[in-house]
Amino acid sequence: MCAVRMRPDEIDLDAALVRRLVAAQFPRWASLPVSRVTSSGTENAMFRLGDDKVVRLPRYPGAVDGVAHERHWLARLGPRLAVPTPTPLALGEPGEGFPWPWCVYGWLDGRNPVAGALERPGELAADLGAFVAGLRRLDPAGGPANHRGVPLARRDGDTRAALAQLAGRIDTAAVTARWEEALRAPGHTGAPVWAHADLSPGNVLVAGGRLAAVLDFGCVGVGDPAVDLIVAWNLLPAAARGAFREAVGADDAEWARGRGWALSISLVQLPFYWETNPPLAENSRHVIREVLAEPR
């Protein structure tokens, strides 16, 4: 995997620090080996702890609030989902020079899928659709607002600013037309429902080509669920999108908003990660290509 460059406000984390944190706060695990998990993720660093645990630490200040959020809601939602999700085992405190809370989860086997190289895309599409549909069926009462479950118009300023930064690097005229098309889609009129809100390839595990687990619930909340359709463009090939859409039950308006979310997220990420995170930047370019290739 290509190297991921650190952001300016990011803390440099290593296995030695994790060993000290674990030994000081959870001495029963002090003898377990610690090794960093290679990832293109931008919010958290992960270190495997023994054979069946993983330590997850925020990498910069903006990721800190997600630690408690994810731990709280995973404990409530995870057992009610048919797909495996991380099991929170322990909450760590600041210490050993590390300034923020951190968490220990159960390890989940599998690997991150790669867009364009899926073993069983149709079946994976159906699996992902079933996960999204199952999450939507959970009672939303008392759930936190999903900051991505909002009207697409709230993304317009950031999206157009990113388009300006990308002039000369992508076909901004064609992309702007697709973005404006998404903005014209009718908004969500139903009750708020649960959405994972970050179904990127890095947050999905597969085994034998099928969905094995869904990770990173730091953005989970209730609102317009169209944001969970982003996986149709950031991972699934065009031929498998119909199976995903059928499993989710998305109508034309929701599908258009989902496409808009996939496009906006990729555009906003791309200028920052073009040089600092090559795998994430390539996935953003992949989304743009997939959206432009679809018939209007």
KOLVEXGU-53915 format. One record per residue: x, y, z of N, C-alpha, C, O, CB in turn. Coordinates in steps of 0.05 Angstrom, whole numbers, plus 5000, padded with zeros to 4 digits. Each point is the difference from the previous one (the first is absolute). Glycine has a CB too. Example, Ala and Ser with C-alpha at 12.3 -4.5 7.8 and 13.67 -1.06 7.14 Angstrom:
REM residues 2
526448865156498250245000501850245000502150005013494149775012/503150444961501650245001498550225014501050225004501449654953/
END
This chain:
REM residues 296
501749765000498350245000501850255000502150005013494249755012/502850464961501650254999500050125028498249975016500650104936/503450085053500350135026497950235003499450134980505549755021/494150155023498150225005501550215016501049955022495049734978/504150564990501450225013498350115023497650024998504850094959/498949975065498650115023498950284994501250154984501749585046/494950344982498950274999501350175021501249895019494449934963/504350455015501650175018499249975030501750045017498750274945/497149645044499149985028499949725011498849955021498650464971/503949404993499849725008502349925019502250104998495649814958/501549925063502049895019501349754988498649844988498850345051/505249804964501549774990499749775020500950035023502450274952/495449495017499549775018501649764992500549964976494950215032/505549685011501549764994499449775020498650055020505150234960/497349485014499349775016501150035029498849905019501349824940/502250415044501150045027498250165018499649935023505050054957/494150235009498150165016497649825008499150015022502450414954/497549435005497749835005500649805022498449945017500050124935/504049825046500849815021500050135028499149885019503749874948/498250495034500050145026497250075010499449965024505150244964/493849884994497250065008498649755010498750015021501250364945/500449425019498649755008501249905027498449925017500849964934/503450125052501249905025499150165024499649895021504449954952/495850425023499350185023497149985007499350015024504350304962/494649654995497150025005498649725000498049975013502150494967/501049355005498849744998502249795003500749864981495650314989/504949815054502349825004499549714993501949854995499550465041/496049614964499549724993500749944971500349774992496050225041/504050224950500749964972502950094995500850014976494450065012/506349995032502650124997502049824984501850104987497450155055/500449494960501949814988499349954970501549864987499249935058/497150314946499149944972501750164980500650245006494749665011/505349994961501550154979498350224988497649974998505249624992/498550625001498750234988501350054973502450014997496550205048/499449824934501050074974498150184985497649975003504849594995/498750634987498350194986498549874977501149834986502050545027/494449714984498449904977500250204978499350235003497549535028/504150154945500250184977497350094991498249834996506049944990/495450495011497450104992500450284987501850145006496049615032/500450314944499950264987498050185014499450224991501949584965/497650115067498150165015501250275010502550025004495349565010/500650614989500950275007499450095028501150205010498349914943/498849755061499150095026501549875023500750135020494849954960/504949665018501149845022502349824991500149934977495450085045/506249934997502149804995499249755015498850015022504850344973/497049414993499349755012502549835005501849984983493650044995/504749855045502149825007498949745009498349995019504750404993/497849394976499149745009501249935027502450045004497049814948/498950055066500849935027499549705003497749925004501350555014/503149374982499749715001498549904975500250134979499749895071/498749764952498649884977497250104997498949984978504049635027/495850495016497250044999499150285009497650045006501949485002/502350674993499350275007501450204983502149944987497249915060/499650404952501350224985499650255016497950055011501249724944/503050395046500050265014499550224979501450004979501749835058/495150354968499350214981500350275014498850055020497949644955/505050485013500750255012499550234980500849974977502649815053/495450444979499750234982502750124993501850015016493750095003/504749984956502650104990500350315001502250104999497949504971/497750545033500150295001497650105015498149855004504450184953/497550225052497850105018497249964989498249945016505050395000/496449714958497349984989498849725001497649974996503650404975/500549435034499049725001499349915029499049785003503750134957/497850265059499849915028497149945008499449805013504650474998/494149914981497349965009498849744990498149895012501450604988/501549414977499049754989500549765017498749794997501950414959/501449815062500749775017497749925018499049784999505850365000/494250065017497849945018497449954985498449835007503850455028/497449874943497649974984499849714989497949875003502350624984/502049425001499949734988499749795022498449824996504550344967/498649865058499849805021497249985011499049785005505850315007/493950144993497350005011498049884981498449825008502750595018/498949674949497949914982500649724989498149864993501150624995/503349445010500549734991499049805021499049794992505050374983/496349915050499049815021497049964998499049795007504750365023/494950054960497149994998499149894973498049854999501750535032/501649694947499249924974501249734990498649844988500850645002/503149485016501449774990498649745005499749844981504450415026/495049695017498749745005497449964985499049784998503150235046/496850204945497449994986500449984970498049994985499950275052/504549744954500649984971500849724992501349865016500050634984/498049434976500749734991502949974991501049784999494250174987/506150285009502850004991501850055024499350175016499449994938/503549705049501850065022501050285000500650124979500849415020/498850595025501150275004501949985023499949815016495950424966/506049975021501949995022498650005028498150145004505250104967/497749595047499049985027501850165019502349935003495749624987/501050675022501650155018500749835025498249895013499750544971/504649565023500949845023500950185023499649925023501849724946/499850585026501150175021500450294989500850034977501449575046/497450594994500550284993502550105015500050005025495050084967/507050004993502450105012499950305005498450144988504149504989/499250455041500150295008502650124990501949854993495350065047/503050364959502550124992502349915019499549955024498050454958/504849585008502349925016502449944983499849994976497149825057/505450174980502649944986500650204978501349934980498049595030/499850724994500450214979497950014979500050184983504749775026/493449864991497850014981497750155012499249935022502249634957/497550655008498250195014497049934999498450155012504950184977/495949454998497149964995499149725008501649825004498750514959/497149645040498949725005500649824975500350104978496150095052/503649554975500549814979498449755007499049985023505650214966/495349624994498249775005501349744990501649994982494550315014/503249485018500749734992497549864990497950005014506049985020/496349894943497849854988500849724995502449935000495850494979/499849415016500649734991500950014971499050164984497649655047/505350024962501149984973498049864982498749815008506050195009/495050104958498349884980501649924976501550164989494650115027/503749484976501549904977498850104974497650054998503849555028/500350424954499150084973502050204989502150065012493149875000/504350164964501750204987498350214987497649964994506049694998/497650585004498650224986499749944970502049934988499750405046/496049694955499649964971501250224984500450235010495549514999/504850214966501150204982498150044977499349814986505450065027/494550384983498250064977501349914974502450064995495650335030/500549474959501149904974501249725002500849894980500050585008/499449425036501249745004498449835019501149865017503450344974/492849815007498349855018499749714990499749964976497950475037/502449385005499749724992497249934992499549864980504350035051/494250204985497249934995498450255003498550035020502249494997/499550674964498750265003497050005004499050155016504750024957/494949655013497149995003499249925028498150125011501549784941/501749905059499349905026500850205022498650055019501949484965/501950605012500850215019498050234999499450125021505549744973/494250214983498050224997497549945016498950175014502949944941/497249645043497749925015500550005030498350085015500249644946/503950195046500750005029500050285011498950055022503949544971/498450594992500250285010497250135001499450155018505249894962/493749895000497350105001498549905023498450155012501749884939/500349725056498649885023500950135026498450055018501149524957/503150505027501050145023498750275003499150075022505349694974/495650394983498850275001497049985007499150155017504350024948/495249655022497149965006499649925029498150105013501149784939/502549955059499749915027500550235020498650025020502849534966/500650615008500550235017497750205000499350115021505649844970/493950094986497750184997497649915016498350165008503449974947/498149615049497649895014500250045030498049975014501549704949/502850395048500350045029498650255009499950204985504549565014/494550235025498550235011501850245003502049995013495049695011/502350554963501750235001499650175025501450205003498649804948/498049945065499450165024502550045017501349815008493950034991/505450415007502350075017502649994986502150065013495449765024/502650124937502549994986501150274994498550204998500149384982/504150455019501250264994499650084971499749834983503750085052/496650354960499750104973502449914984502350025009495050375006/502249524960502249934982500850254985498450124985499949405010/504250575010500850264988500249984969500250214987502349895055/497449664947499949974971497149954990499649994976505149845025/493550135018497249944992498450264996497850025011502549545013/500950634962498850274997499650054970501049854983501250325059/496250034951499650074971502750044986501850125011493850085000/504649714964502550034985500850294996502350064998496649524979/499150605023500650284996501950115021501550194994494049864986/504649835043501950095021502949944992501950115012494649835023/503949884946502649934990500950174977502349984991496949565025/499050634974500650144974502550175002501650004982493549995009/505250175030502350185002502649855000501850074985495350255040/503149474992502549855002500549854974502349974991497049985058/498649954938500449854975501050184978501849924985494649775029/502450554984500950184978502850115006501550054981493750075010/505549915034502750095007502049784992502250074990496050215048/501149474966501749784992500349994969502249954990496549795052/499050304945500150014970501950214990501549964981493849875018/504750405014501850224992503049915004501750074983494850275029/504049525009502749915006500949784980502449974995496950145053/498849754941500649784982500050074971500349834983497849875051/501550564960500050094972502749924987502150055010494850335001/502849494965502449914986500849725007501749884985499750595013/497649425023500649735009497849804993500549764995502350435041/494749914963497749834993498350164981500450244996499749515048/497950124944498150144982498050155018497849895005502949764957/500050595046498250145019497350074989498050015014506150175007/495849874953497450074988498149765001497750035008504650304961/498749445024498349765000499249935029497749925005504549914953/499750195060499449945028498150205012498249925015506349874990/495850464989498150205010497249944990498050035016505750324985/496049574974497349944990498849765016497650015005503850164949/500249635052498949785015499350085029498149905012504649784960/498950505040499550105026497450165001498349965017506650054993/494750164970497550164999497649834995497850065009504950324974/497749405003497849814996499249885026497649975006504149934948/500250035063499449885026498650205018498249935015505849774981/496850565002498750205017497150044993498450085017506050154986/494849704972497250034992498349775009497550014998504050254963/499649535050498549775009498250075023500950155018502749544966/494050215018498350055023501349915026501449805000494650154971/503650205050501249935026498649785014497949914992503550555012/499849455018498849795017497550115014500250205014504449584992/493250084991497550095013499049815021498150075015500850154943/502449555045499249815021501250075027501450195003498149464961/500050175055501150035027503049954998500949854983494750015039/506050264997502849945001500549705006498549895016502450594999/501149414973500749725005503049985004501550184994494549654979/504949945038502849955005501649984974499049894980499849885063/503650344957501949974978502849985011500750135019496350124949/504649575020502849985008501550254992501650105016498249404978/499750604982501050264991502950014990500950214992495849985039/504749584970502750004990500749734988502049885007499350465028/497049564948500449734988502150024977499349994976495949885036/507250164995502350014982501349724999499649855019501150654989/500949444972501349745000501749945024500249775009499850274942/501250175061501649965024498449935025501249915019501950414961/494349715019498349935022498449754996498149945014501650554996/501049364969498749754994502149785000502250044990494350204982/502849535039501749764998498549784984497649975003504650155042/499349754939498949774984501649755005502450015008496050314957/500349455031501349745002498749834979497649975000503550085050/500549834933498849834978498250164982498249904987502049725043/500450644968498450184982497450105012498750174988503349584976/497250155060497550085013500650205023502250005010495749564977/500150585021500350195022500549855026498449835008498550504968/505349745037500749875025499650175025499549905021503849844953/496950535022499650185023499850294990501050064978501549625053/496450494985499950294995501350145023499449945023496450024949/506150225023501650135020499350305002498450104984505349575009/497450465027500050295004497350125000498950094979505549914999/494450005046497350125004500350285012498150095014499949454991/504250604990500350265011498250214989499750215013504949674994/494150074970498250194988497149915003498250154990505349994978/495949635044497349895000498050205013500750125020501349414981/495650484987498050185011497549984984499849834982503750485035/494549854990497449994986499650254983500950225008497249505029/500650254940499550224982499249894973498749794999504650505025/497449854954499549904973502049774995502450035002496050424981/500549315012501849774997501449984973501549814995495649955036/502550434951501149994973503049985001501349904981494850355001/505249865039502950005001501149725000502349964991497550475034/498749374984501049725000500049884972500949774997497450195049/500850184934500249904973502750054987500549914978494650165018/506650085018502650074988501649754992501650014981498450415046/499649364986501549754994499449904972501549854989498550045060/497750194940499449924973502050114979500449874979494750115034/506150244994502050124981502949985010501849994983494550325002/504149695041502849985009501149725001502449965004496750455023/499149394969501049725001498749834978501549854987499150205062/496849964947498749814983500250084970499950234994496949665043/503549914946500050064971497150064991498149925013506049794980/495750414984497450084989498149764998497650035006504650344969/498949405017498249774996498849895025498149855000504750044961/498450185063499049905025498350205015498849935021505249784982/495950534987498550215015497049945002498750075020504750264965/495549544995497249935000499349825023497950035013501950034938/501949745055499549815022500150155026498449945018503649684955/499950575030500150155025497650185003498850015021506249994976/494250144982497750185001497449845007498350105015504050214952/497449465021497649845005500049915029497850015013502249834940/502250085058500149925028499450235019498849965021504549684967/497650595005499550245017497150104996498850095020506150034978/494149874978497450104994500050304994498050145007500149505021/504050464960500250294995498450084976500249884979504350125041/493950224983498550104977501950194984502350045007493349925018/503350164954501750164982501250245014502350064996494849794966/501350285055501050245013502249935020502150145001493350074994/504249585020502149925019502549914986502350075008494249795024/503250004946502349914984501650244990502550005000495049584987/501150625003501350244990501550155023502250104996494349944968/502349975060501350135022502549845009502050115006493650085009/504149544984502349835007502350054981502350015009494649655010/502550364955502150054981501350275005502450044998495249684968/500750485042501150265006501849995025502150135000493850074980/503349655040501749975024502749874992502150105009493849865020/504149834955502549874992501850204986502450015004495249554993/501250604985501550194985501150225017502450074999494849834961/501250215058500850225017502249925019502050145003493550054994/504249585016502149905019502649974985502150085010494449695018/503450114949502549954985501350264991502450035001495749544984/500350625006501150264991501350155023502150124997494449904967/502149985059501150155023502649875011501850145008493550015004/504849594987502449865009502450034981502350025009494749655013/502550344952502149974981502250225001502349924999494349864973/502850475030502250205001501949965023502450034997494550294981/502049615046501749965023501649744998502450005007494350255020/502049544964501349735001501549934974501149784998495450095034/503450314948501349944974502949915005501049814987496050524990/504449815040502849945005500449865027502049855003499350554969/497049655047500549905027499049715005501049875018498750604997/498349444969498949745004499349884973497650004992500650135054/503749764940499549904973497849804997498450024981506350065011/495049725026497849814997497250145001498249944984504749705036/496850544999497450145003499650184976497750024990502649965060/501850154940499750184977499249844975498350094985505150225035/497849454977499349844977497149905002498649994979506149865017/494350095028497249925002498250244993497949964988503349705047/499650584973498450244993499950034970497950064989503450165055/500949754943500050024970498349784988498750044980505950165021/495549565011498349784991497150085001498549954981504949725035/495750445006497250085003499350204978497849984988502449955062/501550274945499450204980499749874972498250064985504350285042/499349474967499849864974497449844998498750004979506349985020/494349895023497549835000497550174996498249934985504149745044/497650564985497750174998499850124972497850004988502650115061/501849984940500050114972499249794980498950074979504650275035/497249414991499449794980497149924999499149874981505549965026/493950245014497249925001498350164980500550244997500049625051/497650024939498250154982498450215015499249945023500649674946/499750615020498550215014497049974994498450165010505550164987/
END
